[in-house]
Amino acid sequence: MKPFLVTTLQAAKMPRWLLLLMCALYVVPGLVGRDPWRYEDAAGFGIAWTMAQAVRGGADWLMPNVVGVPIHEEGPLPFWLGAIAIRALPFLAPDTVVRGVAMAWLALFLVCVWYATWLLARRPEVQPADPFGASASRSDYGRAIADCALLLTLATFGLLARVHETSAESAQVAWVGVFLFGCALSLERPALGGALAGLAVGLSAMSRGLPAAAALSVVALVLPARVGAFRLVARPMVTAFVPVALAVSLAWPVALSVSGPAAAEHLDAWLGWNRGLVRGPSRDTLAHSLETVPWFFWPAWPLAAWALWRWRERRLEPALAVPAATLAALALVALLSPRGAESFLLPMVPSVAMLGALALPTIRRTLTSVIDWFAVMTFTLIGAALWAYWIAFQTGWPPRMAFRAQQSVLGFAPEVDLFEVLAGAVVTLAWLGLVAWRVSRQPRAMWRSVILSSGGMVLAWCLLMTLWLPAGNHRKTYRDVAQQAGIVVSTSHRCVATLGMDVAQRASFAYFGRLKLDDARDDCEWLLVADRVTSPLDPALVPGPWRQAWRGQRPVDRQEQFRLFRRTAG
């Protein structure tokens, strides 16, 4: 490997206030001031809210469901956390509380990525050459790499929207971060690090199933066998890892197996779902990966690829081996999936970002300049477009832009929230100031190479979640139509059977419309049907004579319709 040098100026500390501010602007917008959104977001909230209601007592906590409809495709852990928080904070709206929990695990994820990278990058095996004593200190170099890894995480395109959902997928990303931190910490505190890595494996198993948890377990056991630094701590690390991973992973399945026939049936369905996750690969999986990976992991993946090549001679050093082995194991799980989905790519983001950060000290200035200018052009254009369409939407000029904006949020009356406009203006000015500083000052700090990419992502997200949040909320919520149905249903007859409703719709109508949905009973006075205008469902599929009492739909989707029927006498 060719030697390289990182000076004290290049390893200069990024201002903590700036780093923390960017993290806050990444974490908070999108998780405050909105309703549960279709699809995964509303479904995840519905599971947690059903648990907190506990109509069926402990069964609702043990067997995840959305108002009586079992959910076999998820583990219970993220929703336990949300339900516990709802019970602990009864004075807050349940959906706000659940998003607060999602905010907490997103913040935990970012903290773990930084500390995992810092612990690995300050090790002597990956320090720059220093024949004349001019290089930065090990601590400064490690901190600079950690800052860059965190900025690359914030800049990753595919991560942004998905981690702002109250879903098991977003929770699993946090557990992967905890796993990476545990592995890195085990080199200095083997028992504690191994226990944390085992805990992360168990949490992942109870969030997104066994395949990803098994992949992480393989990584934790292979590292001591293949990497010299881990061999030195293998016994205490593995001794702590194995029992914790097994205890946490098996606690819920064992509880299901001894809790009666219904729970055992739920366990069988969950295990069947786990087996279905690794029935691939298929042509769809490969096609989806080829189409999605280049933009999903941008801008981190070119840097990660360069790091794997540039550091290939030191591939068994912990700083390379930990993220590379984790990435390879999770990529294998994604390839074995019978269908392509972004949820399989999400857990790989921290590993890609950590590898990308290791490339920055060795990369040529021309490539970082290309990434910088791409970020400047892309996010400046995105910011300008968001402002232009928002102004057109509010004023009606230019007419064509106003028409396009109105078509995307049919039925929404333009409104101006002064706080949101000021917040959007401040973020935009901050972006322009960041670009001017980067171009005019030409700073030498290592993190200069990725600050524009992460700053631009924060800009775009903040504008979407300030200027366009009311319109986006109108587009993705079921609040209005659910409340209309709730008004029609008499308060003295709340039992409502359903037909054709998915779990997101079910959660939204039960929560916003205060409807008591119950498909187990055959004497409900009301029947709620969700279908398409072009292919309506026959209410006769549910036993009983029915008369339509109400029809509603969201203005943004004229094909989707909801019909409420009332049982007739005789």
N, C-alpha and C positions, 0 to 999 in steps of 0.2 A: 504494500500500500504506500502511495506517495505521501511524504510528510506534508503537514500543513501547519499554519500558525494562526492562532487567535489572540489578538492583542487585548489589552485591558479596555481599550476604546470599543473594540468589536463586541466584547462581553459586557458592555455597560448595562447597568441595571435599568430595566424599563420602569418608569415611575409607577409605584404601586397604586396610586390613586387612579391612574389611567387604565391599568390592567383591571382593577376591580370595577371601575365604572363600565368598561366594555362588557365585562361578565354580567353585571347587573342589567345593562341594557339588552343583553342577549337573553337572560333568564326570565325577567319579569314581564316584558311585553309579550302578549300572546297567551299569558296565563292569568290575566286579570281583566275585569271589565267585559266579560262575554259569557254567553250561555254554553252549555255542552254542545259541541258541534258534531254533525254527522261525519263519519260513521264510528271509527274506533274510539273517538273521544267520548261520544254520548254512550256508547256501549260500555266502556270502562267505568264511566261515572255510574251507569245504571247498576253494575254489579256491586260497587261499593255502597251505593245508596240502599240497595236491596238488603245487603248485609246489615247495615245500620238499622233499617226498619225491623229486621228479624221477625217477620210475620210468622215464619215457620220455626222460630226459635233457633237453636244451634244448627239446624240443617241448612239454613241460609248461609251461615259462616263456613260450614264444612264443605258444602257443595255449591260452588259459585253459580248464580243464576240471575236472570234479569226478570224480576217480578214473576217468578214461577217457571220461566223457560231456562232449562239447564244450559250452562256454558262449559263444554268439555275441552275447548281449544285453548284454555288459559289455566294457569295455576292461580291460587287464591291470594298470594302474598301481597301484590300491590294494592289489591282491593281491601284486604285486611287493614292495611295502613290507612287507607282512605276512610274506611268505616269506623275505625278507632278514633280518628281525628274528628269525624262527624259527631260521634258520641261525646267526645271530650269538649267540643266547641259548639254547643247547641244554640248559642246566640248568633251564629253566623250561618249564612245560606249554605246548604250542603254542597252545592256545586262549587262554591268559592273555596270551601275547605278542602275538597278533593284536589282542586287545582293547586292549592297551597302545598299539599303533600307532593304533587308532581314537581313543583318548583323546588322543593327541598331536595328531592333525589337528583334533579338536574344540577343543582349547585354542588351536591356531593360528587357527582360525576366529574365536574370540572376541577374540583379540588384534588381528587384522586389522580387525574391525568397529570396535573402539575407536579405533585409530589412523587409519583411513580417515575416520571421522566427525570426529575431532579436527583433522586436517589441513584438512578442508573447512570446518568450523564456525568456525575461528579466522580465516578470510579476511575482509577488510574489507567485502566485498559483503553479508554477512549479519549484520553486527554490529548491535546495537540502536541506536536513536537516542540521542544523548548531547549535548543542547544545553547542559547545565549541568555536564558532567564528573562526573556521578554514577553512570555505568554501570560495570559490571564491565570488567576488562581483556579484551583479545582472547583472551589465553591462558586466562584463567579461564572466559570464556564458552564457548570451544571445548571445554575439558575438561568443563564441566557438560553440554553437549550430547552429548559422547561417552559420559559416564557414563549418561545417559538412554538412548542408543541401545543400549548394552550391556545395560542392565536390561530394555529392551523386548524384546531378543532372547531373554533368559532367560525372559521372561514369555510368549512366543508359544506358544500351545497346541499347534499342529500340529508344531512342531519337536522337542519334547522326546523322544518315544519313538524317532523315526526316526534321530536323530543318535547314538543309543546302540547302533547296530547296526554290525557290521563289513561294511558294504555299500558299493558304489560310489556310491549315492545320498548317503550321509552324507559321503563323501569329497568329492563334487562341491560340497557346501555350503561346505566349507573353501576350495576353489579359487575359488569366487565371492567369498569374503571377500578372498582374495589379489588378485583382479582389481580389486575396489573400492579396496583399499589402493594398488595399483600406479597406478591412474588418479589418485587423490588425490596421491600422491607425485610424479607426473610434473609437476605444476605447480611444484614446487620443484627437483626433480632429474629432468629430462625423460628422460634416457637410462636411468637406473636404474628409474624408474617405468614407462616403456614396456616395458622388458625384463621386469619383474615381471608386468605385465599380459599380455604375450605368453606368458610361462611359464604363467600361470594358464589361458589359453586352451588351450594344449597339454595341460596336465594334465587339464582338463575333457574334451577330446576323447578322451584315453586312459582316462577313467573312465566317462563316461556318453554318449559318442558325439559326433557332429558337429553336430547341430542347435543345442544349447546353446552349443557352442564358436563356431559361426558367428554366433550372436546376440551373444555377447560381443565378437567381432571387429568386427561392425558398430558396436557402441557405441564401441569404441576408435577407430574411423576417423571416425565421425560427430562425436564431441566436438570434435576440432580444426577441423572444417568449420563447426560451428554455434555453438560457445561461444567468446566472445572470449578468455577467459583461456587456453584451450587452443590457440587459434591462435598465440599468442605462443611456444609451445613445440612446435608441430606437427612441425617437421622432425626434431629429435632424438628426440622421443617416437615418431613413426611409424617412423623409421629403426631404432630399437631394437626396437619392437614386432613389426614384420612378420617379420623373419628368425627371431626367437626363436619366435614363434607357429607359423610354418611348420615350422621344424626339429623342434620338440617334437611337434607334431601329426602330422607325416608319418613320424617315425622308426619307429614300430611298423608302420603299414601297409606302408611300403617294405620293412621286414625280412620281413614275411609274403610279399610279392609275389616275393621272390627266394629263398625258402626251400623251394621244392618244391611239388608238386601239392597235398599235404594242407594246407599253409599257405595257398596261393592259394585253395583252397576255403573255408578258414576266413575269409579276408579277404572273399570274395564274400558269405558268409553274414552277416558283420558289416556290410558295406555295405548289404545288403538290410534288415537290422534298422534301420539308420539311416534308410533311405528310408521304412520303415514308421512311424517316429516322427512324420512330418509329413504323413500322408495325410488329415488331417482338414480342418476341424473336423467333428464329428459331433454328433448330438443327445445322445449319451451324454456327450461332453466338456462340452457346455454345461450339461446337467443336473447333472453332477458338480460343476462349478465353482460353480453357484448354491447347491448344498447344502453344499459344503465350505468355500468361501472365508470366509464369515462367522465360523465358529468357528476355522478353521485359523489365521488371522492375528490373532485377538483376543489382546490388546487393542490391537495396533499399528495395525490398518487404519483405525479411525475417526480416529485422530490423523494418519495418513499422508494420508488424504483431505482433512482440514482443512488440512494443510500445503500440499498441491498447490493448494488454492483460495486460501489466505491469501497464499502467496508467488507467485501466478501471474504478477505483474508482473516477478518476478525469476527466472523459470523457466529462463533461460539462464545463470544464475550457477552455478558448479561445484557448490556445496553442494546445489542442487536438481537440476541437470542430470545429474550422475553417477548418483545412485541412481534418479532417475526414468527415465532412458534405459535403465538396466540392467533395471529392473522391467518397462518396456514391452516390451523385446526378449524377455525370458524369458517374459512373459505371452503373447506371440504364439506362442512355441514350444509353450507349454502348450495354447493354443487349437487349434493345428494338429494336436495329437495325436488319433488316431482314437478314443481311449478316455480317460476321466478317470482320473487316478491322483495320489495325494499326492506321488509322486516328482517330478512336474513342478512342484509348488508349492514344494517345499523350497528351491530355489535363489533364490526371490524373497524369502525371509524377511529377509536382511540389508538389502536395499533398502527394504523396508517399515519396518523398525525405524529405519533412518537418517532416513527421511522423517518418521516419527512423532516422533522426538526434536526435529526442527526445529519441530514444531507447539507444543511445550510452552511456550516463552516467550510465545506469542501467544494461548494458549487461555484461555477463561474458567474461573474456579475451579469453577463449577458442574459442568462436564463432568469435570474431574479428580476432583471429589468423587464423582460417579456411578461412575467407574471404580474409585476407592478402595473405596467401600462394596460394590460388586459383588465386588471381590477379597476383602474381609474376610468377607462372608457366604459366598461360594462356597468359599473354601479353608478357612475354619473348619469349615464343614459337612463338607467332604471329609475333613479331618483327624479330626474327631469320628467320622465313619462308619468310617474305616480303623481307628481305635482300638477302636471298639465291636465291629466284626465280628471283629477279631483277638482281643479278650477273649472274645467268645462262642465263637470257634473253639477257644480254649485251654481254656475252662471248661465249655462246653456250655450256658451260660445267657447270654441268653435262648434258649430252645430253637429258636424259629423262625429267628433270626439264625444260630445255630450250624448248623442244617440247611442253610441257603442257602450258608454258607461252605464246609461240607463237600462239598456237591454240586459246587461249582466246582473242587475239587481232590480228586476221588475217589482213594482209595488212599493219601492222604498222612496220615501220623500227626503230629498237632500236636507241635511242639517249641519250646522256648524257648532262644534264644541270648542270653545276658545282655548281650553287647556290643551286639547289634542293638537290644535293648530300650532300653538306656541311650542309644544314639545317637538312636533315635526320640524318646525322652523329652526329650533335650537340644534337638533341633530343634523339637519342639512348644513347649517353654518359650521358645525364642528367638522363635518366631512370635508367641506371646502378648505377649512383651515388645516386639516390633516394633509390633504393633497398638496397645498401650498408649502407646508413645512417639509414634506418629503421631497418635493421637487427643488425647492430653493436651497435647503440646508444640506442636502445630500448626506444625511447622518451615516456614520460608520457602524453603528450598533447592529448586531446580528439580526435583531427583531425587525429592523427596518424593512426586510425583504418580505414580510408577511403582514405588516401592520395595515397596509392598504386593503388587502383581501379581507381580513377580518373586520376592519372598519367599514368597508363597503357593505358587507353582509349585515352588520349591525344597523347601518343606515337604512337599507332596503326593508329589513324586518321592522324597524321602529316606525317607518313611514306607513307600512301596511297596517301595523297595529295601533296607529294613532289616527291618521287621516281617514283610512279606509276601514277602521274597525267597526263602526256602526253599520256600514253597508255589508261588510263581510259577515257580521253577526246575523243580519237580516237574511243573508243568502243561505246560511248553514244551520240556522236554528229551527226547531219545530215549536217554539214557544207559542206563537200566536194561534196557529191552527190547533194545537193541543188545548189551549185555554178556551177556544171556541167550542170544542167538543165537550169540555168540562162543564161549560155553562148549560149545555143542552141536557146533560145527564142530571136527573133529579138527585138532590142530596140524600133523599131517603132510599134510593135504589142505586147503589154504587157498583154493584157487581157487573162487570163488562167482560164478555167473551171476545176473543179476537180471531181474525182470519187474515193471513197473508202479511202479518207485521214482522219486520226484522227486529233485532234486539235494540238497535238505536232508536227506532220509532217507538218501540215498546217502553223503553226507559223514559223517553221525552214525554209521551202522553201520560204515563203514570205520574211523573214528577210535576210537569207544568199543568196538566189538566186535572190533577188530583183524582185520577180514575183508578178504581180498584179492579185491575185486570186479573181475571181468574179463568183460565181455560180448563181447570179441573172440574168445575161445576157444570151441570147441564141445565140449571134452572136460572141462569142469568137473564135479567130483563133486557139487557142491552148487548148489542153485537157491533164491534168496531172492525171495519174491513179496510185494509190497505191494498191497493192494486194500481194498475195503470188504466188510463182512460181507454186505451186501445185494446186492452184484454182484461175486462172486469171479472172479478170473481163472483160466483153465485153464492149468495148468503145461505142458500139451501144446503150447502156443504156442512153447515152447522145445524144440528136438529132443532126444529122449531119453526113456527110461522113468524115471519118478520116483515115489518113495514119500515121503509126508509124514513128517518126523522131528520137527517142532516147530511150535508155533503160539504166538504171543504178541501182546500189544497193550499200549498205554499205558492205565492205568486211567481217565484223563480222557477218552478217546475210545473208547468201546466199539464204534463202527462201523468204525474203522480197524483192520486186522489185518495181521500179518506171518506168513508161513508159510515154513518152511524144508523143502525137499525134498532127498532124496539119490538120486543115480542108482543104479538097480538093475542087477544083472548081467544080461547078455543083452539 
